[in-house]
Amino acid sequence: MLFDSPAYFVFLIPVVLVYWRLSHRTQNVFLLLASYFFYAWWDWRFLVLMIGSTTMDFLIAQRIESSQANPNRKKWLIFSLVLNFSILGVFKYFNFFVDSFSGALATLGIHHIPLPLIRIILPPGISFYTFQEVAYIVDVYKGRLHAAKSFVDYGLFVSLFPHLIAGPIQRPAHLLPQVQTNRSLDTDRFFDGIMLIFSGLLRKCVVADNCALLANAAFGGQLGAPNFWVVLIGVYAFAWQVYGDFSGYSDIARGSAQLLGFHFMVNFRQPFLARRLQDFWRRWHISLSTWLRDYLYIPLGGSAHGESKTSRNLLTTMTLAGLWHGANWTFVVFGAMHGVVLGVERFLFPLKSRPGDAVHPPPSDGFYSVWAQRILTFNLFCLTLIFFRATSLSAALRFLVGLSNFTWRSEYASAFFMLCIFSMPLFFVDLMLESGNQEYLFANRTYAVRTAVAVAALVVLTFFSGNGLNAFVYFQF
């Protein structure tokens, strides 16, 4: 039931219509059942796993909060963390470690040791709901949040269908109180939710899906052997594909939540306008980057113990972030590259703690300096995307080697033209959002303007949607 499929809206519209006719407690029960149905649409066996995980963490949180003076509460915390990450590790990384071990033995000339033949299927969204459960348990342990008294409330916090499969990762202190309190229909926010859904569909179906055609052609060999121009087409197209894809998913998730009276955090703030990689990670997949900061980087020591340990903590955090993205050594290299660059940037360009620096460039920098830094940061990010997109380390290295070959072919011109046609509208939208600092472009406009924009969006979606076979990139994580 993909967010850009008719099936999703056949599911969403009746859910919204029924939902607003119910009382608060009945709303929560109804939404929980609807979310479980949404998740079970893929495979009901995965639903059993999620309900089991949810039940364990609900009970563990009760034990932790009821034993404030009991030293065993830390044991319950450790038990929960081990349980959650073990489940995630088995389902997400079992195949990866078996294949890596088998490859290492083959390198040493050992071919006769029997290895498990089982292939474990990755449950949808397991990384996202596991991170939410871990954040909940840690926050209850730290006293930042009271444990939920109702399983329905906690279960809905974990499984609310707009964020269930690919985020944004919701913080317990932000979403759980919304689940626990009464919600009223706000027609203006409801209309904004519809506009966010249209924004997400345009980003996904028009920008991402069309850029995916170019990225797949470049990485799949249809444009020929990798050379400088093929690499540029591939990485630029994939950069706009993954940005349009995931920011589009996030907009649809946020819009769907607003139709139900919930508010989700903004997950992207014009990341391709960042001036440094440090700034980029304050704008890109914000729910994940802030989770990693608060629940991994800071517990490791953060930046409190000197530059060498700070660089170590950055490298560890980003390498694990890369591994979180997928069970492949290419993702490990992708994360490690970001960790190294972040450490170098901290040494060369220490950030000032001035409000707004994470979003807007310091006023002392001139126009050309700002744009030179933005272009450099964008290209550096695109270089790391070679490892994110490539299916293997050897394929990524072939792409990198291709940068030394400048052979030009006439079909490259049309590929670059198509890339500009589908990426530049989103680029200009980001420029306008950056200057206005709004959650989406048509916030606070009149109903007439927003209705006209919605009609125009339907026309654009009808005539310019790309290949509908491209699933959301982050569904695999």
C-alpha positions in Angstrom: 0.0 0.0 0.0 2.5 2.6 -1.2 1.8 6.3 -0.5 1.7 7.1 -4.2 -0.8 4.3 -5.1 -4.6 4.5 -5.4 -4.9 1.7 -2.8 -3.5 4.1 -0.1 -6.1 6.7 -0.8 -8.8 4.1 -0.9 -7.6 3.2 2.6 -7.0 6.8 3.9 -10.2 8.6 2.9 -12.6 6.2 4.7 -10.3 6.1 7.7 -10.4 9.9 8.0 -14.2 10.1 7.5 -14.9 7.5 10.2 -12.2 8.8 12.5 -13.7 12.3 13.0 -17.1 10.8 14.0 -15.7 9.0 17.0 -14.8 10.0 20.6 -11.2 10.4 21.6 -10.7 6.9 23.2 -12.6 5.2 20.3 -10.5 7.2 17.8 -7.3 5.7 19.3 -8.6 2.2 19.2 -9.9 2.7 15.6 -6.6 4.2 14.5 -4.6 1.4 16.1 -6.6 -1.2 14.3 -6.4 0.7 11.0 -2.6 1.0 11.5 -2.3 -2.7 12.1 -4.3 -3.4 9.0 -2.1 -1.0 7.0 1.0 -2.8 8.2 -0.4 -6.3 7.7 -1.2 -5.4 4.1 2.4 -6.5 3.3 2.5 -9.6 5.4 0.5 -10.4 8.6 3.5 -12.2 10.1 5.4 -9.0 10.3 2.5 -7.6 12.3 3.0 -10.3 15.0 6.6 -9.3 15.3 5.8 -5.6 15.8 3.0 -6.2 18.3 5.3 -8.5 20.3 8.0 -5.9 20.3 5.5 -3.2 21.3 4.1 -5.3 24.1 7.6 -6.0 25.6 8.6 -2.4 25.6 5.3 -1.2 27.1 5.7 -3.7 30.0 9.4 -2.9 30.5 8.7 0.9 30.6 6.1 0.2 33.4 8.7 -1.7 35.4 11.4 1.0 34.9 9.1 3.8 36.1 7.7 1.8 39.0 11.2 1.1 40.4 12.8 4.6 40.6 15.0 3.6 43.6 15.6 0.1 42.5 19.0 -0.7 40.9 17.3 -3.3 38.7 15.7 -0.6 36.6 19.0 -0.2 34.7 18.9 -4.0 34.0 15.5 -3.5 32.5 16.8 -0.7 30.3 19.7 -2.9 29.1 17.4 -5.8 28.5 15.1 -3.7 26.4 18.0 -2.3 24.3 19.5 -5.7 23.8 16.1 -7.1 22.8 15.3 -4.3 20.4 18.7 -4.2 18.7 18.9 -8.0 18.6 15.6 -8.2 16.7 16.7 -5.4 14.4 20.1 -7.1 13.9 18.8 -10.5 13.1 16.2 -9.4 10.6 18.3 -6.6 9.0 21.9 -7.9 9.1 21.8 -11.7 9.4 22.1 -12.2 5.6 24.8 -9.5 5.4 27.0 -11.1 8.1 26.6 -14.6 6.7 27.5 -13.4 3.2 30.5 -11.3 4.5 31.8 -14.3 6.5 31.4 -16.6 3.5 33.3 -14.1 1.3 36.1 -13.8 3.9 36.5 -17.6 4.0 36.6 -17.7 0.2 39.3 -15.1 0.1 41.4 -17.3 2.5 40.8 -20.3 0.2 38.3 -22.0 2.5 35.2 -23.2 0.6 33.9 -26.3 2.4 32.5 -24.9 5.7 28.6 -25.2 5.6 26.8 -22.0 6.3 23.1 -21.4 7.0 21.0 -21.4 3.8 18.1 -19.4 5.4 17.4 -16.0 3.9 15.6 -13.7 6.3 13.1 -11.2 4.8 13.4 -7.6 6.1 10.1 -6.5 7.8 8.9 -3.1 6.4 9.8 -0.2 8.7 11.5 -2.2 11.4 14.4 0.3 11.6 12.0 3.2 12.1 9.7 1.7 14.8 12.7 0.1 16.6 14.3 3.6 16.9 11.0 5.0 18.3 10.8 2.3 20.9 14.4 2.7 22.0 13.9 6.5 22.3 10.8 5.8 24.4 12.5 3.4 26.8 15.5 5.7 27.2 13.3 8.8 27.8 11.3 6.9 30.5 14.5 5.7 32.1 16.0 9.3 32.1 12.8 10.7 33.6 12.1 12.8 30.5 8.7 11.1 30.0 6.2 9.2 32.0 5.5 5.6 30.9 2.2 5.3 29.0 -0.6 3.7 31.1 -2.6 2.5 28.2 -1.4 -0.1 25.7 -3.6 1.4 23.1 -1.9 4.8 23.4 1.6 3.4 23.3 0.7 1.0 20.5 -0.7 3.9 18.5 2.4 6.0 19.1 4.6 3.2 17.7 2.3 2.1 14.8 0.5 5.3 13.6 0.4 4.4 9.9 1.6 7.7 8.4 5.1 7.3 10.0 5.2 3.6 10.4 7.0 2.4 7.3 9.6 5.2 6.6 9.3 7.8 9.3 9.8 10.6 10.1 11.0 9.0 13.4 8.7 10.6 16.0 10.1 11.6 19.4 8.0 10.2 22.3 7.7 13.6 24.0 6.3 15.1 20.8 3.9 12.4 19.6 2.8 10.5 22.7 1.1 13.5 24.4 -0.8 14.1 21.1 -2.0 10.5 21.2 -3.1 10.8 24.9 -5.0 14.1 24.6 -8.2 15.0 22.8 -7.9 16.2 19.2 -10.3 18.5 17.5 -10.8 19.1 13.8 -9.0 22.3 12.6 -10.2 22.9 9.0 -7.2 25.1 8.2 -4.7 22.5 9.3 -6.8 19.9 7.5 -6.6 21.8 4.3 -2.8 22.3 4.8 -2.6 18.5 5.2 -4.2 18.0 1.8 -1.6 20.5 0.3 1.2 18.6 1.9 0.0 15.4 0.3 0.0 17.1 -3.1 3.5 18.4 -2.4 4.7 15.0 -1.6 3.1 13.4 -4.6 4.8 16.0 -6.9 8.1 15.4 -5.3 7.8 11.7 -5.6 6.0 11.1 -8.8 7.3 14.0 -10.9 10.8 14.7 -9.6 12.0 11.5 -8.0 10.5 9.0 -10.5 11.7 10.9 -13.5 15.2 11.4 -12.1 15.2 7.7 -11.2 15.0 6.8 -14.9 18.2 8.7 -15.5 19.9 7.4 -12.4 19.0 3.8 -13.3 20.3 4.3 -16.8 23.6 5.6 -15.6 24.2 3.1 -12.9 22.7 0.2 -14.9 24.9 0.7 -17.9 22.3 1.9 -20.4 24.4 5.1 -21.0 27.5 3.0 -21.6 30.6 2.4 -19.5 31.1 4.8 -16.6 32.9 8.0 -17.6 33.0 11.6 -16.3 29.7 12.5 -17.9 27.9 9.3 -17.0 29.0 9.6 -13.4 27.7 13.2 -13.3 24.4 12.2 -14.8 24.1 9.3 -12.4 24.9 10.9 -9.2 23.1 14.2 -9.9 20.0 12.3 -10.9 20.2 10.0 -7.9 20.7 12.9 -5.6 17.5 14.6 -6.8 15.7 11.2 -6.9 16.5 10.3 -3.3 15.7 13.9 -2.1 12.4 14.1 -4.0 11.5 10.6 -3.0 12.1 10.9 0.8 11.0 14.5 1.2 8.0 13.5 -0.8 7.3 10.6 1.5 7.7 12.8 4.5 5.3 15.4 3.1 2.7 12.8 2.5 3.2 11.3 6.0 2.9 14.8 7.6 -0.1 15.6 5.5 -1.8 12.4 6.3 -1.1 12.9 10.0 -2.6 16.4 9.8 -5.8 15.0 8.4 -6.1 13.1 11.7 -5.2 16.0 13.9 -1.5 15.1 14.6 1.6 17.2 13.9 4.8 15.5 12.7 8.2 17.2 12.7 9.6 18.7 9.5 12.1 16.2 8.1 13.8 18.2 5.4 14.8 21.9 5.3 16.3 22.6 1.9 19.4 20.4 2.4 20.9 21.1 -1.0 21.4 24.8 0.1 23.7 23.7 2.9 27.1 25.3 3.0 28.9 22.5 4.9 28.2 18.9 5.5 27.6 19.8 9.2 24.9 22.1 8.0 23.6 19.4 5.5 22.9 16.9 8.4 20.9 19.6 10.2 18.7 19.8 7.2 18.6 16.2 5.8 16.5 13.5 7.4 16.3 15.6 10.5 14.4 13.0 12.5 17.2 10.5 12.0 20.1 12.9 12.4 18.7 14.3 15.7 18.0 10.8 16.9 21.6 9.8 16.2 22.8 12.9 18.0 20.8 12.4 21.1 20.8 8.7 21.5 24.2 7.7 20.1 26.6 10.7 19.5 26.0 12.4 22.9 26.1 9.1 24.9 29.4 8.3 23.3 30.7 11.6 24.7 29.7 14.0 22.0 32.1 17.0 21.7 32.8 17.3 25.4 36.3 15.6 25.5 38.5 17.2 23.0 38.7 17.2 19.2 40.3 13.8 18.8 37.5 12.1 20.7 34.9 14.2 19.0 36.2 13.1 15.6 36.1 9.5 16.9 32.5 9.9 18.0 31.5 11.5 14.7 33.1 8.7 12.7 31.5 6.0 14.9 28.1 7.7 14.7 28.2 8.2 10.9 29.6 4.8 10.2 26.7 3.2 12.1 24.3 5.6 10.4 25.6 4.3 7.1 25.1 0.7 8.2 21.6 1.6 9.4 20.8 2.5 5.8 21.4 -1.0 4.5 23.2 -4.3 5.0 26.0 -3.7 2.5 29.6 -2.6 2.8 28.8 0.3 0.4 26.6 1.9 3.1 29.4 1.5 5.7 31.8 3.3 3.4 29.1 6.0 2.7 28.7 6.6 6.4 32.5 6.5 7.1 33.1 9.1 4.4 30.6 11.5 6.0 32.2 10.9 9.4 35.6 11.7 8.1 34.5 14.9 6.4 32.5 16.1 9.4 35.6 15.7 11.6 37.7 17.6 9.1 35.1 20.4 8.8 35.0 20.8 12.6 38.7 21.3 12.6 38.8 23.7 9.6 35.4 25.5 10.2 34.3 25.4 13.9 30.6 26.2 14.1 29.4 29.1 16.1 26.4 28.6 18.4 24.6 31.5 17.0 20.8 31.0 16.5 19.8 30.2 12.9 23.3 29.2 11.7 22.1 25.7 10.9 19.6 27.1 8.4 20.9 30.5 7.2 24.4 31.5 6.2 26.1 34.1 8.4 25.4 37.6 7.1 29.1 38.4 6.8 29.6 36.0 3.9 29.1 37.4 0.4 26.8 36.0 -2.3 29.6 34.3 -4.3 31.2 32.8 -1.2 27.9 31.3 -0.1 27.1 29.8 -3.4 30.6 28.4 -3.9 30.3 26.6 -0.6 26.9 25.3 -1.4 28.1 23.9 -4.8 31.1 22.3 -3.2 29.0 20.7 -0.4 26.4 19.4 -2.9 29.1 17.9 -5.1 30.8 16.3 -2.1 27.5 14.8 -1.0 27.0 13.5 -4.6 30.4 11.9 -4.5 29.5 9.9 -1.4 26.2 8.9 -3.1 28.2 6.7 -5.5 28.6 4.2 -2.6 25.0 4.7 -1.5 23.6 3.8 -4.9 26.2 1.2 -6.2 25.3 -2.4 -5.6 28.9 -3.3 -4.5 32.2 -1.8 -3.6 33.7 -3.0 -6.9 30.8 -1.2 -8.8 31.4 2.0 -6.9 35.1 1.9 -7.6 34.4 1.4 -11.3 32.3 4.5 -11.2 35.0 6.5 -9.5 37.6 5.4 -12.0 35.3 6.5 -14.8 35.8 10.1 -13.6 39.1 10.1 -15.4 37.5 9.5 -18.8 36.0 12.6 -20.5 34.6 10.9 -23.6 31.5 12.8 -24.7 28.5 11.3 -26.5 25.6 13.3 -28.0 22.9 11.5 -25.9 24.4 13.0 -22.7 23.1 16.4 -23.7 19.5 15.2 -23.7 20.0 13.4 -20.4 21.4 16.6 -18.7 18.4 18.6 -20.2 15.9 16.1 -18.8 17.7 16.2 -15.4 17.4 20.0 -15.3 13.7 19.9 -16.4 12.7 17.7 -13.5 15.1 18.9 -10.7 15.1 22.7 -11.2 11.5 23.3 -10.1 12.2 21.6 -6.8 15.5 23.7 -6.5 13.5 26.9 -7.0 10.9 25.8 -4.5 13.7 25.3 -2.0 15.0 28.8 -2.7 11.6 30.3 -1.9 11.2 28.2 1.2 14.6 29.2 2.4 13.8 32.8 2.1 10.3 32.4 3.7 11.3 29.8 6.3 7.9 28.1 6.0 7.0 24.4 6.3 5.7 24.3 2.7 5.5 26.9 -0.1 1.8 27.7 0.1 1.4 27.9 3.9 -1.0 30.6 5.0 -2.4 31.3 1.6 -6.1 31.7 1.0 -8.3 28.7 0.3 -8.8 29.9 -3.3 -5.1 30.0 -3.9 -4.5 26.6 -2.4 -7.4 25.1 -4.3 -6.0 26.4 -7.5 -2.6 25.0 -6.7 -4.1 21.6 -5.9 -5.9 21.6 -9.3 -2.6 22.5 -11.0 -0.8 19.7 -9.1 -3.4 17.2 -10.3 -2.7 18.3 -13.9 1.0 18.1 -13.5 0.7 14.6 -11.9 -1.5 13.4 -14.7 0.9 14.5 -17.5 4.4 14.3 -16.0 4.5 11.5 -13.5 7.4 9.2 -14.1 7.8 5.4 -13.8 5.3 4.3 -11.2 7.3 1.1 -10.6 9.9 2.9 -8.5 9.1 2.2 -4.9 10.0 4.7 -2.2 13.8 4.4 -1.7 13.6 4.4 2.1 11.1 1.5 2.2 14.1 -0.8 2.1 15.6 0.6 5.3 
